[in-house]
Amino acid sequence: MNQQAFEKMGRFRQKVIRLVYVEKKSIYETAIACGCTAEKVKRVMKKWKLVTRNEAAALSPDEQ
């Protein structure tokens, strides 16, 4: 897990990321634990994937 990207996220997003990716909870279990909807969990997951992809792209040089 990219610690710098994780720390940039808010507390709610960190909780969702920790439950989904670290503890391997399902989307629905995470939604219940966070008190939100499954759609909101999916949006957070989508944002996390985007952020980590952008962080990885910024760290590795582009070869063209």
Secondary structure, DSSP 4 states (H G I P E B T S, - for coil): --HHHHHHS-HHHHHHHIIIIIS---HHHHHHHHTS-HHHHHHHHHHHHHHHHHHHHHHSPP--
